[in-house]
Amino acid sequence: MSETFPRIKPRIRELHAEMTRWRRELHAHPQTAFEEVFASEFIAEKLKAWGIETHQGLAKTGVVGVIYGQSTGERGSGPRVGLRADIDALDIHELNEFPHRSKFPGKMHACGHDGHTTMLLGAALYLAETRLFSGVVYLIFQPAEENEGGARVMINEGLLERFPCDVVFGMHNWPGLAVGKFAVCSGPIMAAFDVFEIRIRGRGCHAAMPHLGVDPIVASAQVIGALQTLASRNANPLDQLVVSVTQIHGGETWNVIPDEVVLRGTVRTFQPAVQEMAASRMRAVVEHVCHALGCSAQIDYQRRYPATVNTAAETGLAAAAAGSICGAENVCTHATPCMGSEDFAFMLQHCPGCYIWAGNGPAENGRQLHNARYDFNDDLLPVGASYWAQLAEDYSSRSRGSFAAREFDVAR
């Protein structure tokens, strides 16, 4: 498949079969947040074998590789670019039957992080061999992207002090977008991720005599309906807001009204003001609806991930690098943002940078992210690895004044 894209780096094209083996080995050994021991050791072993300075232990299983380019003067001087790949899997029981399916029951690489890791490894080998850049490239292999904020933990443990990036870039495979196509936009590209738990307390009684109790199930039903007014009546129609109740727990039998119902769910936003409004209004709506029906409510609202916000200049640079590999006509720079979330957002709060989507081919037959029959498309491996390598080389060139990201029409 790599022959379809003639501008793939020739050395990376040669690595396609080997990268496929790496990716499938990683797929077969999935581990979740802060327990990614297999992937961590696999990555470190490769980097060390290629003569790349390797650091382990940030956020338990994180790995950082350091490659110095053709810098002048002090070692490590010049442009400093961070390239990040996530390494964790999901708590999903894999239903695939191919030989490289998960060897760990209940764990699965259902989001393509095995492919992300492999593409950065392929780029690492190329960059270590060629060093056609100045400055330094930091290869950031990050654990615990799924729900647990591994990026935040790495930052809190000193990632950016020890490896000071001028810019940082992330990439995710995107089912439904053809291999060889990229999509990106300046500004918010992935939503902030908040979660909530609402505990509604009433007074249990016999279901045949509801007037003797206070029904938390009726209250929860009205709360669920009222929460939809946050998006439909409180938010500006031009501002994106999603409020989804995803769990309802209450009652154990047919003829008893329970004392308590627990609701859980998520809120997704792009703008901090909308996020603040949703949290505030949720408390008011829940408390007043429950009070009107004789119940009490306890709300636990947690802000997990901020919105992933791309900076304009770095978005232009990312688009140009992708265009160098696949042609400018195959790079959409006005992508519609997604209400999913990504903890790469924490890195973008500290450094300018860009998060891009790389086409992973058709989404049918289990190719969808977080699906029990998902498998990363190995045709993407040389495309993504070449993109990483080109990006590192282009950033170095831009920093020396010879690169113009403004050539790309990037949405602002």
C-alpha positions in Angstrom: 0.0 0.0 0.0 2.9 2.4 0.7 3.7 2.4 -3.0 0.5 4.5 -3.5 2.2 7.4 -1.9 5.5 8.1 -3.7 6.6 10.8 -1.3 6.9 8.5 1.7 10.4 8.6 3.0 12.3 5.7 1.1 13.9 4.5 4.3 10.6 4.4 6.1 9.0 2.6 3.1 11.7 -0.1 3.6 10.6 -0.4 7.2 6.9 -1.1 6.4 7.0 -4.9 7.0 9.1 -4.5 10.1 6.8 -1.8 11.5 3.8 -4.1 10.8 5.5 -6.8 13.0 6.1 -4.3 15.8 2.5 -3.0 15.6 1.1 -6.5 15.8 3.3 -7.5 18.7 2.1 -4.4 20.6 -1.5 -5.2 19.7 -1.2 -8.7 21.1 0.0 -7.3 24.5 -2.3 -4.5 25.5 -2.2 -3.0 28.9 -4.2 -0.1 30.4 -3.4 3.1 32.3 0.0 3.2 34.1 0.4 -0.6 33.6 1.8 -0.5 30.1 4.9 -2.5 31.0 5.1 -4.5 27.8 4.9 -1.4 25.6 7.2 0.6 27.7 9.9 -2.0 27.7 9.4 -2.7 24.0 9.8 1.0 23.2 12.9 1.5 25.4 14.6 -1.6 24.0 14.2 -0.3 20.4 15.3 3.2 21.2 18.4 2.0 23.1 19.3 -0.4 20.3 19.2 2.5 17.8 21.6 4.6 20.0 18.8 7.0 21.1 19.1 8.6 24.5 16.3 6.9 26.5 14.5 8.0 29.7 12.0 5.8 31.5 9.8 6.2 34.5 7.8 9.4 34.0 4.2 8.6 34.9 5.4 5.1 35.8 5.5 3.6 32.2 6.2 6.7 30.1 9.3 6.8 27.9 11.1 9.7 26.3 13.7 9.4 23.6 16.0 12.3 22.7 17.6 12.7 19.3 20.1 15.5 18.6 20.3 16.9 15.1 22.9 18.9 13.3 22.9 21.7 15.9 25.7 24.2 16.0 27.2 25.2 19.3 26.1 23.6 22.6 24.6 20.1 22.5 20.8 20.3 22.3 20.7 23.9 21.2 18.5 25.0 18.4 14.8 24.2 17.8 13.2 21.7 20.2 10.2 19.8 19.0 8.2 17.2 20.9 6.4 14.3 19.1 3.9 12.5 21.3 2.3 9.0 20.9 0.0 7.4 23.4 0.7 3.7 24.4 -2.2 2.5 26.5 -5.1 0.1 25.7 -8.7 -0.1 26.7 -10.8 -2.4 29.0 -12.5 -4.1 26.1 -12.6 -7.9 25.4 -11.4 -8.3 21.9 -13.6 -10.3 19.5 -11.1 -10.5 16.6 -9.8 -13.9 15.6 -6.5 -13.1 13.8 -3.2 -14.3 15.2 -2.2 -11.0 16.7 -5.4 -10.6 18.8 -5.0 -9.7 22.5 -3.3 -12.3 24.7 -4.8 -10.5 27.8 -8.5 -11.1 28.3 -10.5 -8.0 28.9 -7.8 -5.7 27.5 -7.5 -4.5 23.9 -5.9 -2.0 21.6 -9.2 -0.7 20.3 -8.2 2.8 19.6 -5.0 2.4 17.6 -2.4 3.4 20.2 -0.4 0.4 19.1 -0.2 2.0 15.7 0.6 5.4 17.1 3.5 3.9 19.1 4.8 2.1 16.0 4.6 5.2 13.7 6.7 7.2 16.2 9.2 4.3 16.5 9.5 4.2 12.7 10.1 7.9 12.6 12.6 7.6 15.5 14.7 5.1 13.6 14.7 7.2 10.5 15.6 10.4 12.4 18.4 8.7 14.4 19.9 7.4 11.1 19.6 10.6 9.1 19.6 13.5 11.6 18.5 15.9 8.7 17.4 18.5 11.2 19.0 20.9 13.7 18.2 21.1 17.3 16.6 18.3 19.2 13.6 16.0 18.8 11.9 14.6 21.9 10.0 11.4 21.3 7.2 11.3 24.0 5.6 7.9 24.5 2.8 8.7 26.9 0.8 6.2 29.1 -2.8 6.5 30.3 -4.5 8.6 27.6 -7.8 6.9 28.1 -9.6 8.6 30.9 -6.7 8.8 33.4 -4.8 11.9 32.1 -1.3 10.4 31.6 -0.2 13.6 29.9 -1.0 15.7 33.0 0.9 13.2 35.2 4.0 13.4 32.9 3.8 17.2 33.0 3.4 17.2 36.8 6.4 15.0 37.1 8.6 17.4 35.2 8.3 16.3 31.5 8.6 19.9 30.1 11.3 20.9 32.6 13.5 18.0 31.7 12.6 18.0 28.0 11.8 21.7 27.2 9.8 21.6 24.0 9.3 24.8 21.9 6.4 23.1 20.2 4.6 19.8 20.6 2.6 17.7 18.1 0.1 14.8 18.4 -1.6 12.5 15.9 -4.5 10.1 16.0 -5.7 7.6 13.4 -9.2 8.4 12.1 -11.5 5.7 10.7 -13.7 6.9 7.9 -11.0 9.0 6.4 -9.0 7.3 3.6 -5.4 6.3 4.3 -3.2 9.1 2.8 -5.6 11.8 3.8 -5.2 14.1 6.9 -7.6 16.4 8.6 -6.9 19.3 11.0 -8.0 22.7 12.0 -6.7 25.7 14.0 -8.4 26.3 17.3 -10.4 23.7 19.2 -10.3 20.3 17.6 -11.3 18.0 20.5 -13.7 18.9 23.3 -13.2 19.3 27.0 -14.2 16.2 29.0 -16.2 16.6 32.2 -18.0 13.9 34.2 -20.7 14.0 36.8 -22.4 11.9 39.3 -25.8 12.9 40.7 -27.1 11.1 43.8 -30.8 11.7 44.2 -32.2 10.7 47.6 -35.9 10.2 48.4 -37.7 7.9 50.8 -38.4 4.3 49.8 -41.8 2.7 50.2 -44.1 0.0 48.8 -44.6 0.6 45.0 -48.3 0.1 45.5 -48.5 3.0 48.0 -46.2 5.7 46.4 -47.9 8.5 48.4 -46.2 7.2 51.5 -42.7 7.8 50.2 -40.7 10.3 48.1 -39.9 8.8 44.7 -36.3 9.4 43.5 -37.0 7.5 40.2 -39.6 10.0 39.2 -37.2 12.8 40.2 -34.4 11.3 38.2 -36.6 11.1 35.1 -37.4 14.8 35.4 -33.8 15.7 36.1 -32.6 13.8 32.9 -35.1 15.8 30.8 -34.3 19.1 32.5 -30.6 18.6 31.9 -31.2 18.7 28.1 -32.2 22.4 28.5 -28.6 23.2 29.3 -27.8 22.8 25.6 -31.2 23.7 24.1 -32.0 26.8 26.3 -29.0 27.9 28.2 -26.1 27.7 25.6 -25.9 29.9 22.6 -27.0 27.8 19.6 -23.7 28.5 17.9 -21.7 27.1 20.9 -21.2 23.4 21.0 -22.4 21.7 24.1 -23.3 18.0 24.8 -24.8 16.8 28.0 -25.3 13.0 28.1 -26.6 10.9 31.0 -24.9 7.5 30.5 -25.8 5.5 33.6 -28.9 5.1 35.8 -28.7 3.0 39.0 -31.6 2.6 41.3 -33.9 -0.1 42.7 -33.6 -3.8 43.0 -37.1 -5.3 42.7 -40.5 -4.7 41.1 -42.6 -3.6 44.0 -40.2 -1.3 46.0 -39.6 2.4 45.4 -35.9 2.8 46.4 -34.4 5.4 48.6 -31.8 6.5 46.1 -31.0 6.8 42.4 -27.6 7.5 41.0 -27.1 9.2 37.6 -23.7 9.5 35.8 -22.7 11.0 32.6 -20.5 13.4 30.7 -20.4 17.0 29.5 -18.5 18.1 26.4 -17.6 21.7 25.4 -15.0 23.7 23.5 -15.2 27.1 25.2 -14.3 27.6 28.9 -17.2 30.0 29.4 -19.7 27.3 28.1 -18.0 24.7 30.3 -18.4 27.0 33.4 -22.1 27.7 32.5 -22.9 24.0 32.1 -21.4 23.1 35.5 -23.1 25.9 37.3 -26.5 25.4 35.6 -26.4 21.7 36.2 -26.2 22.2 39.9 -29.1 24.7 39.9 -31.3 22.5 37.7 -30.7 19.4 39.7 -31.1 21.0 43.1 -34.3 22.8 42.2 -36.0 19.9 40.4 -35.3 17.6 43.2 -36.4 20.1 45.8 -39.7 20.6 44.0 -40.3 16.9 44.2 -39.3 16.5 47.8 -35.9 14.9 47.2 -32.4 16.0 47.9 -29.4 15.8 45.6 -25.7 15.5 45.9 -23.6 16.4 42.8 -20.0 15.4 42.1 -18.8 17.3 39.0 -15.2 16.6 37.8 -13.3 18.4 35.0 -11.2 15.7 33.5 -9.6 17.0 30.3 -9.6 20.6 28.8 -10.3 21.2 25.2 -7.6 20.4 22.7 -6.7 23.7 21.1 -4.4 23.9 18.1 -2.3 27.0 17.6 -2.5 28.6 14.1 1.2 28.6 13.1 1.8 25.0 14.2 -1.4 23.9 12.5 0.0 25.4 9.3 3.3 23.5 9.9 1.5 20.2 10.5 -0.6 20.7 7.4 2.4 21.4 5.3 4.3 18.4 6.5 1.3 16.1 5.8 1.0 17.7 2.3 4.7 17.0 1.7 4.0 13.3 2.2 0.5 12.9 0.6 -0.1 16.0 -1.4 -1.7 19.3 -0.3 -5.0 18.1 -2.0 -5.2 15.3 0.6 -5.0 17.6 3.6 -8.2 19.1 4.9 -7.3 22.2 7.0 -10.9 23.1 7.9 -11.9 19.9 9.7 -15.0 19.9 11.8 -14.0 19.6 15.5 -15.0 16.4 17.3 -16.8 16.2 20.7 -14.5 13.4 21.8 -11.6 14.4 24.1 -7.9 13.9 24.2 -5.5 14.5 27.1 -2.9 15.8 24.7 -4.8 19.0 25.5 -2.7 19.3 28.7 0.5 19.5 26.7 -1.1 22.2 24.4 -1.8 24.3 27.6 1.9 24.6 28.1 3.3 24.6 24.5 2.1 25.8 21.1 1.4 22.8 18.9 -1.1 20.8 16.8 -3.1 17.6 17.0 -3.9 16.1 13.6 -6.1 13.2 12.3 -4.6 10.7 9.9 -6.9 8.6 7.8 -7.2 5.0 8.8 -9.5 3.8 6.0 -13.1 2.6 6.0 -14.9 2.5 9.4 -17.1 -0.5 8.5 -16.7 -4.0 9.9 -15.4 -3.1 13.2 -12.9 -0.4 12.2 -14.5 2.1 14.5 -12.6 3.4 17.5 -13.4 1.6 20.8 -15.0 -1.3 18.9 -14.3 -4.9 20.0 -13.4 -5.8 16.4 -11.2 -2.8 15.7 -7.7 -3.3 14.3 -5.3 -0.5 13.2 -4.8 -0.3 9.5 -1.1 -1.2 8.9 -1.2 0.6 5.5 -1.1 3.9 7.6 2.2 3.0 9.3 4.7 4.4 6.7 2.4 7.4 6.0 2.3 8.4 9.7 6.0 7.7 10.3 6.9 9.8 7.3 4.7 12.6 8.5 6.5 12.6 11.9 9.9 12.6 10.2 8.9 15.4 7.8 7.4 17.5 10.6 10.6 17.3 12.6 12.7 18.3 9.6 10.3 21.1 8.6 10.2 22.6 12.1 13.9 22.8 12.1 13.9 24.5 8.7 11.1 26.9 9.7 13.1 27.8 12.8 16.1 28.7 10.6 13.8 31.0 8.6 13.4 29.0 5.4 9.9 27.5 6.0 6.6 29.3 5.5 3.6 27.6 7.1 1.5 30.5 6.0 1.4 28.9 2.5 -1.4 26.7 3.9 -4.9 28.2 4.3 -5.6 27.2 7.9 -9.0 27.9 9.5 -8.8 30.3 12.4 
